[in-house]
């Protein structure tokens, strides 16, 4: 096991593309850390720099306080699992698992011990004499993980290892990976673009965008207290609804002004009334999670909406709508499956204790 540190790391390619900008991250000994973000955000670049597959432009990367900037990949004692399995098709599962140990010139007895341990851990013992072409996608991914495990590395790196699997299998293998990491206790950095995967796997999650770390924290903290509008819109399925508004103070209550409409902020909102009062008259961005809408009946704080589409998911419905107060944006509400949506024109009542507030630049107000 090992502690990993990225200290003010920059990576700029020859064409001027900045893949990482002042990237600072510390991964604790034995921690399961997930890097999440959309394609091109720099998350895979961070893994490749740690593995020694690319050279950083500036900054330092340390493992247990040992600066590894100038160490070749084979001296870093890191194992990496890729998206495409990278198995040798002409070798059996046993031979694939043993191959990295052969390259490390391990003895036959030690190699067999490690292969058997990894096979038992990953439920591959009955498949040791099969070749990759005879395996399912999930089995091939477990072999790829086993090939990393047999090396007994200080750090595991996983670069979108489940993206080639179907949705049902991803859920199953995801649970396997989480359980495996807990058993082994090896420091793990896991890269994904899937925020559901990130939220269910990571002890902590690092949200990235355009080469910069946006927020680092426990999954629930990211959901409940996003640092900015990017995190708010990215974390959650669907993400947070965001729309422009101004605040006004009326009869000692803070109101959100939405054009010709207004809603009153609940006294139980997480943001203190004094803080919100200091923002009155400013252009702000207001956020509301899809589950924070309920059907309205025309009383106070009820807003009109026009339904554009409904996705029925069995246990719930996602209702996509536009509204005269949303600035032309399509928003989404989450409702229980028993609530029948019969009309295109509806009234929705937002839970004003669950309103989020951001500056015009997108920084959270708390």
LUMFIMI-698797 format. One record per residue (C-alpha): x, y, z. Coordinates in steps of 0.25 Angstrom, whole numbers, padded with zeros to 4 digits, always signed. Example, Ala and Ser with C-alpha at 12.3 -4.5 7.8 and 13.67 -1.06 7.14 Angstrom:
2
+0049-0018+0031+0055-0004+0029
This chain:
366
+0000+0000+0000+0004+0014-0002+0001+0029-0002+0000+0036-0015+0002+0051-0016+0001+0060-0029+0007+0074-0025+0004+0085-0035+0005+0076-0047+0003+0082-0061+0003+0075-0074+0003+0082-0087+0005+0075-0100+0013+0080-0112+0001+0086-0119-0002+0095-0107-0013+0087-0101-0013+0087-0086-0018+0074-0081-0015+0077-0066-0014+0091-0059-0009+0092-0045-0014+0078-0042-0013+0076-0027-0018+0063-0021-0014+0054-0009-0018+0039-0009-0018+0033+0005-0011+0020+0008-0021+0009+0004-0032+0018-0001-0041+0016-0013-0040+0029-0020-0049+0032-0033-0046+0043-0043-0058+0046-0051-0061+0056-0062-0065+0057-0076-0056+0053-0088-0044+0061-0089-0044+0066-0075-0030+0061-0072-0034+0049-0063-0027+0038-0071-0015+0047-0073-0013+0048-0058-0013+0033-0058-0003+0032-0069+0006+0042-0062+0006+0034-0050+0009+0021-0057+0020+0027-0065+0014+0026-0078+0015+0041-0080+0024+0052-0076+0019+0063-0067+0022+0078-0071+0023+0083-0057+0021+0079-0043+0023+0066-0035+0017+0053-0033+0021+0045-0021+0018+0031-0015+0021+0030+0000+0029+0043-0001+0038+0037-0012+0038+0046-0024+0036+0037-0036+0037+0048-0047+0049+0042-0053+0046+0027-0050+0043+0018-0062+0030+0011-0061+0036-0002-0057+0042+0004-0045+0029+0010-0040+0022-0003-0035+0009+0001-0041-0001-0008-0048-0011-0003-0058-0024-0008-0063-0029-0003-0077-0042-0001-0083-0039-0011-0094-0034-0023-0085-0021-0024-0093-0020-0040-0092-0012-0049-0100-0022-0057-0109-0013-0068-0111-0010-0071-0096-0019-0077-0086-0024-0070-0074-0013-0076-0066-0003-0072-0075-0008-0058-0076-0008-0057-0061+0006-0062-0060+0012-0053-0071+0015-0041-0063+0022-0050-0053+0030-0057-0064+0035-0043-0068+0039-0040-0054+0046-0053-0054+0039-0059-0042+0041-0073-0038+0031-0084-0043+0026-0087-0029+0024-0072-0026+0017-0070-0039+0008-0082-0037+0004-0077-0023+0001-0063-0028-0007-0068-0040-0015-0078-0031-0018-0067-0021-0023-0057-0031-0031-0067-0038-0038-0071-0025-0040-0056-0022-0047-0054-0035-0054-0067-0037-0046-0071-0049-0040-0084-0044-0050-0092-0053-0046-0084-0065-0030-0085-0064-0029-0093-0076-0038-0085-0085-0033-0075-0095-0039-0061-0095-0048-0064-0107-0055-0074-0099-0059-0064-0088-0070-0054-0086-0067-0039-0085-0068-0039-0070-0059-0051-0069-0048-0045-0078-0049-0032-0070-0046-0040-0057-0034-0047-0064-0029-0033-0067-0031-0029-0052-0024-0042-0048-0012-0039-0056-0010-0026-0049-0013-0033-0035-0002-0044-0037+0008-0033-0037+0005-0029-0023+0007-0014-0027+0007-0002-0017-0004+0005-0026-0015+0000-0035-0019+0009-0046-0032+0006-0054-0035+0014-0066-0050+0012-0069-0049-0003-0068-0064-0005-0069-0068+0004-0081-0068-0008-0091-0078-0016-0083-0093-0015-0084-0101-0008-0073-0105-0020-0065-0091-0026-0065-0085-0013-0061-0093-0013-0048-0089-0027-0045-0074-0024-0047-0075-0011-0040-0079-0018-0028-0067-0028-0030-0057-0017-0031-0062-0010-0018-0061-0023-0010-0048-0027-0016-0042-0014-0013-0047-0015+0002-0041-0029+0003-0027-0025-0002-0026-0011+0003-0018-0006-0008-0017+0009-0011-0026+0010-0024-0028+0021-0034-0040+0019-0043-0044+0027-0055-0058+0028-0061-0067+0038-0068-0079+0031-0061-0083+0039-0049-0092+0028-0044-0080+0019-0044-0072+0029-0037-0082+0031-0026-0084+0017-0023-0069+0013-0023-0061+0024-0018-0058+0027-0003-0055+0040-0009-0057+0046-0022-0049+0056-0030-0058+0064-0040-0050+0069-0052-0053+0079-0063-0043+0084-0074-0031+0079-0067-0034+0085-0053-0039+0079-0040-0053+0085-0038-0056+0078-0024-0051+0067-0016-0060+0060-0005-0068+0048-0001-0079+0045-0011-0091+0050-0002-0083+0063+0001-0082+0066-0014-0097+0063-0016-0101+0072-0004-0091+0083-0005-0086+0085-0019-0075+0095-0020-0079+0101-0033-0090+0100-0044-0081+0090-0052-0081+0080-0040-0096+0082-0037-0099+0079-0052-0090+0067-0053-0093+0060-0040-0106+0054-0039-0115+0046-0049-0121+0055-0055-0112+0067-0050-0117+0079-0043-0126+0089-0050-0120+0102-0051-0127+0115-0055-0124+0130-0054-0131+0139-0044-0130+0150-0034-0132+0151-0019-0141+0162-0012-0144+0164+0002-0159+0166+0005-0165+0167+0019-0153+0161+0025-0153+0149+0016-0144+0145+0004-0151+0143-0009-0145+0138-0022-0150+0147-0034-0153+0139-0046-0158+0149-0056-0173+0150-0053-0172+0139-0043-0166+0138-0029-0164+0128-0018-0160+0130-0004-0148+0123+0002-0151+0114+0014-0145+0118+0027-0139+0104+0028-0131+0106+0015-0116+0103+0017-0112+0117+0014-0113+0127+0025-0123+0138+0023-0113+0149+0025-0104+0143+0015-0115+0143+0005-0119+0157+0009-0106+0162+0005-0108+0156-0009-0121+0163-0012-0121+0171-0025-0110+0162-0031-0111+0153-0043-0110+0139-0037-0111+0125-0042-0121+0116-0034-0121+0101-0034-0131+0091-0030-0130+0076-0031-0141+0068-0039-0146+0061-0027-0149+0075-0020-0162+0078-0029-0175+0073-0025-0189+0075-0032-0195+0089-0028-0209+0093-0026-0208+0108-0029-0204+0113-0015-0192+0121-0011-0179+0117-0018-0185+0109-0029-0180+0111-0043-0186+0108-0056-0179+0098-0066-0181+0091-0079-0177+0077-0080-0169+0073-0093-0167+0058-0090-0168+0048-0079-0158+0036-0077-0165+0025-0069-0154+0017-0062-0163+0007-0054-0160+0012-0040-0161+0027-0044-0163+0037-0055-0154+0048-0061-0163+0059-0065-0156+0069-0075-0162+0082-0076-0160+0097-0080-0166+0109-0072-0167+0124-0074-0158+0126-0062-0146+0116-0067-0140+0125-0077-0143+0116-0088-0136+0104-0082-0142+0090-0081-0143+0086-0067-0146+0072-0061-0154+0067-0049-0154+0054-0042-0167+0048-0038-0172+0035-0033-0178+0025-0043-0192+0025-0037-0194+0039-0040-0201+0040-0054-0197+0052-0062-0209+0055-0071-0207+0069-0076-0196+0077-0083-0199+0089-0075-0196+0086-0060-0193+0094-0047-0180+0090-0039-0177+0094-0025-0162+0095-0022-0157+0091-0008-0150+0104-0005-0142+0098+0007-0135+0091-0004-0131+0103-0013-0116+0104-0016-0110+0118-0019-0098+0121-0028-0091+0134-0032-0092+0138-0046-0079+0132-0048-0084+0119-0043-0077+0118-0029-0086+0113-0018-0092+0122-0007-0092+0115+0006
